Amino acid sequence: MTQAELEAQVRQLEKANRLLQRQLKRCERACDELEDTNQKKEALLRKVIQDLQQSQASLEQTQTQLVQTEKMSSLGQLVAGVAHEINNPMAFIWGNLQHAEDYAQELTQTLRQYQAALPETPSSLTDYLEDIDLEFLLTDFVNVLQSMRSGADRIRIIVQSLRNFSRLDESPQKAVDIHEGIDNTLMILQHRLKANDQRPAIEVIKTYGQLPFITCYPGQLNQVFMNLLVNAIDACEVTNKNRSFAEITANPNQIQIQTQHLGEAGVQIAIADNGPGIPPAARSRLFDPFFTTKPIGQGTGLGLAISYQIITEHHQGRLDFHSELGQGTTFAIELPPMELTES
């Protein structure tokens, strides 16, 4: 091969190399553009996923709020309706008890007057008075009326507790006695606390501090007390499984309620049970809507979620818990001072 031919081939190779370099640069630009497009697509996809997650969280929160509103409204109307229906006949009974006691005294005095005026009575009447045991009847009649008054007073207190719990006739926000709300809720839950064939009564230990009146939404706060106390009772029931009556008596169910004034920080309400405790795997999701550790049909998974929302969002407070397996669980509510707003 001559020198000229060799130089010609070199030039051709250089030309091909330059063409190849240009093609390579075009490929590099195309790859850069493709990578940039992919990054934009990935960023867009991440944003779409984030938006969907936020929408789902917002939807769940809205759903929880709707359920809470409907639940509170239905429960309040039901409780207020029951209280009203009981209160009407109760007022009639209470109003006539005093008359019945007065009549009983007058009848007793009349009989005493007859006995004094007629010391000699026919034998048939004497036998009849012995049969009915007149002296016992007169004494016990007074006791019966006193028992009726005591029972009527008990019903009156329960009706007042129901009305206070529903609070449909009050403004949504007001300054209230926290202890009254707790006691009203305990009154409503007495049927679940008292002894039955399977166990003794669940002991409620109240350690109340000196609390000022707290501005809050009392109807909502009563719902929180109801949810936490029901959960505490359920936890006690779980502990009782596979335990005999004697074993439960030896290590009884207890619910402790403690309140304290935190000064400028507000107040704290702690509700503790000696149940089985919350499994570690469930603790991070405890306040999630529709999450529950209870068997199917026993819990909806909304009680704690609603309670958390009421305390943190509506009252700007805190709802925390501490749990130990085999020892029990404590829920602590912290309510900061709130200013009374116009409704």
FENLIN-V85492 format. One record per backbone hydrogen bond with DSSP energy under -1.0 kcal/mol. NH is the residue of the N-H (numbers start at 1). CO is the residue of the C=O. E is the energy in kcal/mol with one decimal. If there is no record, write none. Layout:
NH_CO_E + NH_CO_E
This chain:
6_2_-2.3 + 7_3_-2.4 + 8_4_-2.3 + 9_5_-2.3 + 10_6_-2.2 + 11_7_-2.4 + 12_8_-2.2 + 13_9_-2.7 + 14_10_-2.7 + 15_11_-2.6 + 16_12_-2.6 + 17_13_-2.6 + 18_14_-2.6 + 19_15_-2.3 + 20_16_-2.5 + 21_17_-2.6 + 22_18_-2.4 + 23_19_-2.4 + 24_20_-2.6 + 25_21_-2.6 + 26_22_-2.4 + 27_23_-2.4 + 28_24_-2.6 + 29_25_-2.7 + 30_26_-2.6 + 31_27_-2.6 + 32_28_-2.6 + 33_29_-2.9 + 34_30_-2.6 + 35_31_-3.1 + 36_32_-2.8 + 37_33_-2.5 + 38_34_-2.8 + 39_35_-2.7 + 40_36_-2.4 + 41_37_-2.8 + 42_38_-3.1 + 43_39_-2.9 + 44_40_-2.7 + 45_41_-2.8 + 46_42_-2.8 + 47_43_-2.3 + 48_44_-2.5 + 49_45_-2.7 + 50_46_-2.7 + 51_47_-2.9 + 52_48_-2.5 + 53_49_-2.5 + 54_50_-2.6 + 55_51_-2.6 + 56_52_-2.6 + 57_53_-2.6 + 58_54_-2.7 + 59_55_-2.7 + 60_56_-2.7 + 61_57_-2.4 + 62_58_-2.8 + 63_59_-2.7 + 64_60_-2.6 + 65_61_-2.6 + 66_62_-2.6 + 67_63_-2.6 + 68_64_-2.9 + 69_65_-3.0 + 70_66_-2.6 + 71_67_-2.9 + 72_68_-3.2 + 73_69_-2.4 + 74_70_-2.9 + 75_71_-3.0 + 76_72_-2.9 + 77_73_-2.5 + 78_74_-2.6 + 79_75_-3.0 + 80_76_-2.7 + 81_77_-2.5 + 82_78_-2.6 + 83_79_-2.7 + 84_80_-2.3 + 85_81_-2.5 + 86_82_-2.3 + 87_83_-2.4 + 88_84_-1.7 + 90_86_-1.9 + 91_87_-2.5 + 92_88_-1.4 + 93_89_-2.4 + 94_90_-3.1 + 95_91_-2.4 + 96_92_-1.3 + 97_93_-1.2 + 100_96_-2.4 + 101_97_-2.4 + 102_98_-2.4 + 103_99_-2.9 + 104_100_-2.4 + 105_101_-2.1 + 106_102_-2.3 + 107_103_-2.9 + 108_104_-2.4 + 109_105_-2.6 + 110_106_-2.3 + 111_107_-2.4 + 112_108_-2.3 + 113_109_-2.1 + 114_110_-2.3 + 115_111_-2.6 + 116_112_-2.2 + 117_113_-2.3 + 118_114_-2.5 + 126_122_-2.4 + 127_123_-2.8 + 128_124_-2.0 + 129_125_-2.6 + 130_126_-1.9 + 131_127_-2.3 + 132_128_-2.3 + 134_129_-1.7 + 137_133_-2.5 + 138_134_-2.8 + 139_135_-1.9 + 140_136_-3.3 + 141_137_-2.2 + 143_139_-1.2 + 144_140_-2.9 + 145_141_-2.1 + 146_142_-2.1 + 147_143_-2.5 + 148_144_-2.4 + 149_145_-2.3 + 150_146_-2.4 + 151_147_-2.7 + 152_148_-2.7 + 153_149_-2.4 + 154_150_-2.0 + 155_151_-2.3 + 156_152_-2.4 + 157_153_-2.1 + 158_154_-2.1 + 159_155_-2.8 + 160_156_-2.3 + 161_157_-2.3 + 162_158_-2.5 + 163_159_-2.5 + 164_160_-2.5 + 165_161_-2.4 + 166_162_-2.3 + 167_163_-2.6 + 170_167_-1.0 + 174_216_-2.3 + 176_214_-2.4 + 181_177_-1.4 + 182_178_-2.0 + 183_179_-2.8 + 184_180_-2.5 + 185_181_-1.8 + 186_182_-2.5 + 187_183_-2.1 + 188_184_-1.8 + 189_185_-1.6 + 190_187_-1.2 + 192_189_-1.5 + 193_189_-1.1 + 194_190_-2.2 + 196_199_-2.5 + 202_193_-2.8 + 203_253_-2.2 + 205_255_-2.7 + 207_257_-3.2 + 211_209_-1.1 + 214_176_-2.7 + 216_174_-2.3 + 221_217_-2.5 + 222_218_-2.6 + 223_219_-1.3 + 224_220_-1.7 + 225_221_-2.3 + 226_222_-2.5 + 227_223_-2.5 + 228_224_-2.6 + 229_225_-2.5 + 230_226_-2.5 + 231_227_-2.2 + 232_228_-2.0 + 233_229_-2.4 + 234_230_-2.7 + 235_231_-2.3 + 236_232_-1.9 + 237_233_-2.2 + 238_234_-2.0 + 239_235_-1.9 + 240_236_-1.5 + 241_238_-1.2 + 243_240_-2.0 + 248_244_-2.4 + 249_245_-2.3 + 250_246_-2.2 + 251_247_-1.8 + 255_203_-2.8 + 256_272_-2.4 + 257_205_-3.0 + 258_270_-2.5 + 259_207_-2.1 + 260_268_-1.9 + 262_266_-3.0 + 265_262_-1.5 + 266_263_-1.6 + 267_335_-2.1 + 268_260_-2.3 + 269_333_-2.5 + 270_258_-3.1 + 271_331_-2.6 + 272_256_-2.9 + 273_329_-2.2 + 274_254_-1.1 + 282_279_-1.5 + 286_283_-1.1 + 288_285_-1.9 + 290_301_-1.4 + 291_288_-1.6 + 298_295_-2.1 + 306_302_-3.0 + 307_303_-2.1 + 308_304_-2.8 + 309_305_-2.0 + 310_306_-2.6 + 311_307_-2.4 + 312_308_-2.7 + 313_309_-2.0 + 314_309_-1.3 + 317_311_-3.1 + 318_334_-2.0 + 320_332_-2.2 + 322_330_-2.2 + 324_328_-2.3 + 326_276_-2.9 + 327_324_-2.1 + 328_324_-2.1 + 330_322_-2.8 + 331_271_-2.5 + 332_320_-2.6 + 333_269_-3.2 + 334_318_-2.6 + 335_267_-2.5
